Amino acid sequence: MVLAGDLRKGTKILFRGEPYSVTEYQHVKPGKGGAFMRTKMKNLISGNIHEETFRSEEKLESPDLEFKDMLYLYEQDGLYEFLDQESYEQMAFSKDQVSEVLDYLKEQTAYSVLYFNEKPITVTPPLFMELAVKETPPGVRGDTAQGGATKPATLETGLVIQVPLFVNEGNIIKIDTREGKYIERVDAKK
């Protein structure tokens, strides 16, 4: 149980039988009456945003959530196969279930899968991933690290991001999956 007065960004609650994560909150103490919390919450299953007001002393249930590390194996016939690294069970996900991480799906990489009532609801990629550059135009102004200019690069997963001019095809680069941005070049093509 969670008191509504203790809600913070990222707090998970059970609301109307579904799991929600608080994205914004505001504690309001009017001149008359009791304090209350205005919240914006994201449904963890559908992704819908919902605004709700709770009395500060109101008790809210915590959802039955569980995180499991699963290894992405391969895609076959529109289904994405993952392997539970503890029980070694293989599980297939539909394209809808992995739509948010399609640009980051790389075989033999571990992903965090969120379960609600023993059913998988979301797949989260690692914070940073190392991916190979499959296609990028050559740098025009020379291969300079201080240039600040960027060019588009298509990565092995199909994701297109902006990279510095010195990055070439075949390079392995590190990217931040939260923002889809280039961090650094890990390995130059030999």
N, C-alpha and C positions, 0 to 999 in steps of 0.2 A: 504494500500500500504506500502511496505517495500523497502527501498533503499538497493541495493546490498552491498553497503559499510557498512551497519549496520548489516549484517548477522552474527549470532553467533550460537554456538552449541545449538541445540534444537529449533531454529527458524523454524516456519512452513510457507511454501510458496506454492502457486499454480503454478505448472510448467507443461505446455502442458496439461492443463485441469485436472491434478491429484494432490492430496496433497502430499507434501514431507516435511521431517524434516531434517534439516542440521545436519550432524554428524561430519564433519570436515570442517574447512575453513582456508584459508591463504590469507592475504592481500598482494598484490604484487604491488610495485611502481617501474616500470622500469625507466631507465635514460631518455628515450624518450617516449612520449605518456602519456596517462592517466593511472591512477591506475586501477587495476582490482582485482576481488575476485575469487580464485579457491575454489570450494566447492565439497564436497562429500555429497550426499543426499540420504536418504532412502525413497522409495515410501511407503507411509502409507497403501496402499491397497495391493500391491503385495509383499512388502518387498525387492524389488530389489534395489541395490545400483547403483547410477548414479553419474558420475562426470561431472561438468559443470563449465564454466568460464563466469563470468558476469562483465561488466564494472561497476565501483564503483557507477556511477551516475544513473545506470539503475534502473527503478522502477519495483518491482515484486508484484503481487497480493497476498493477504492473503487468504487462503482457508476458506470456510464456515464450520468450525469445531465446534462441540458441544460435551461436555462430559455429560453423564447421569449416575447416580448411579442406578444400577439394581441388584436385588436380584436373585441369582441362586436358582431355585426351585428343578428341577429334570431332569433326562435324560430318554427319552422314544423313542424307535424305531430309535435310532441314532440322535435324535434331542435334543438339550439342551434348556430347558425352563427357561427364565428369566422374571422377573416382574419389570416393570418401577415403581419406588417408588413414583413418582409424579402423573402420570396419571393412575396408576394401570392397564396398558395394559400388556398383556402377550405376549412375543415374543420368537419364536423358532430360535435357531442358529444351523447351520450345524456343523459337526465335524471339517471341514476345518476352519471355523470362530473362533473356540475356541481351535485349535490345540496347540497354544503356552501356554495356561493356563490349559490344561487337567490335569496336575499333581497337580494343585492347586484348582480344582473345588470341593467345599464343599457346600452341601445344606445349605440354609438359611444364606449365606454369601453374602455381598454386593461387587459388582465388578464395576469398572469404564468402561463404554462402550463409545468409540469414534465414533461419527457420522460425515459423510461427505455428504452434500446435503440430509440430513434426512435419510441416509442409514447407518446402523451400519457397521463399518469396522474392529475394533479391540476391544478385551476384555482384560482388565488389572486387575490382582489380587491386593489385598491390599499389601502394602510393607512388612508387617509382618503378618504371620498367625499362629494360634495355631492348631496343628494337633495331633491326638492320634497315638502312636506307636502300630502297629498291630503285627509286628513280628521282633524280633532281638535275636541273640544268647546271652547267658549269658556272662557277663564280665569275662575274664580269670584271669586277674591280680588283682582281688579284686575291690570293688566299691570305687575307689579313684577319687576325683575331680581333683587332681593335676597330675595325671598320664600322660595326654597328648595323650594316645593311643585312637584309635577310632575303631568302628565296624560298619557294615552296619545295617540300620534299615529300614523296610518297613512301610510307614505311611498309614493312613486310605484312602488316595486318590490313593495309588499305587506307589507313589514316593519313591525311595530308596536314602537315604542320609547317610553320615557318622556322627555318634554320639559318644559322650564319653562313656566309659565303664560302668559308673554308670546308664545310661538310660536303663530302662527295659520295657517289653511289658506292655501296659496299661498306660504308662506315657503320659502326654500332653507336647509337646515341642513347642517352638516358633522358626520359621524359617524365614529367609530372602528370599523373593520370587525372588528378582533380581538375586541372585547368587545361590539359592537353598542350603543354608548352615544353619546348626544348630546355634541357638543363645543361648538359655537357656532352662532348664527344668522348666515348669510352675507349674506342679502339679504332685506329686508322687502318685502312686496307693496306696489306703488305705486298 
